[in-house]
């Protein structure tokens, strides 16, 4: 009995270690800056664009001579990193 429980405990410890490593990786890959998260949560439920939203999320708006408009968002780089992490995770899991 003792040997059986020892083996089960070792297997559970190995599984726990694996889960902890995965949790660490998830936290690293999908880390969301606290300030950004707080800002986003502050605007949840809004139905119209407000000046506060523009101030919080838009870095620059430019219009060229042809009337083409470019909007640069404050968190574009973070969103791109999150999307890349999601794509990598999906590829690893055989999704998408």
SVG drawing of the C-alpha trace seen along z (x, -y; Angstrom):
<svg xmlns="http://www.w3.org/2000/svg" viewBox="-25 -68 32 70">
<polyline fill="none" stroke="black" stroke-width="0.4" points="0.0,0.0 2.7,-2.4 4.5,-1.9 1.3,-2.5 0.5,-5.7 4.1,-6.9 3.8,-6.4 0.4,-8.2 1.8,-11.1 4.8,-11.3 2.4,-11.3 0.2,-14.0 3.3,-16.1 4.5,-15.8 1.0,-16.8 0.9,-19.8 4.3,-20.9 3.1,-20.8 0.0,-22.8 2.0,-25.4 4.3,-25.8 1.3,-26.2 -0.2,-28.8 3.1,-30.7 3.3,-30.6 -0.4,-31.8 0.2,-34.6 3.3,-35.7 1.7,-35.4 -1.6,-37.0 -0.4,-39.6 -2.5,-42.6 -1.2,-45.9 -3.2,-46.9 -3.7,-50.5 -5.0,-49.3 -7.4,-46.8 -8.7,-49.4 -9.2,-51.9 -11.0,-49.4 -13.3,-48.3 -14.1,-52.0 -15.7,-52.2 -17.5,-48.9 -21.1,-49.3 -20.6,-52.7 -22.7,-52.9 -21.2,-56.0 -17.6,-57.3 -16.8,-59.9 -14.0,-62.4 -12.8,-60.3 -12.5,-57.3 -10.6,-59.2 -8.2,-60.6 -7.7,-57.2 -7.2,-55.1 -6.2,-57.3 -2.7,-58.5 -3.0,-60.2 -5.5,-60.8 -4.2,-62.0 -5.8,-62.7 -3.8,-63.0 -4.5,-65.2 -6.6,-62.4 -8.8,-62.2 -7.4,-58.9 -7.6,-58.7 -5.2,-56.9 -6.0,-56.3 -3.2,-55.2 -4.4,-53.6 -2.4,-53.9 -2.4,-50.1 -1.9,-48.8 1.4,-47.2 -0.1,-45.4 -3.1,-44.2 -0.8,-42.9 1.2,-41.0 -1.9,-39.5 -3.2,-38.4 0.2,-36.9 0.2,-34.9 -3.3,-33.6 -2.2,-32.5 0.8,-30.7 -1.3,-29.0 -3.9,-27.9 -1.1,-26.6 0.4,-24.6 -3.0,-23.1 -3.7,-22.3 -6.6,-24.8 -7.3,-27.3"/>
</svg>
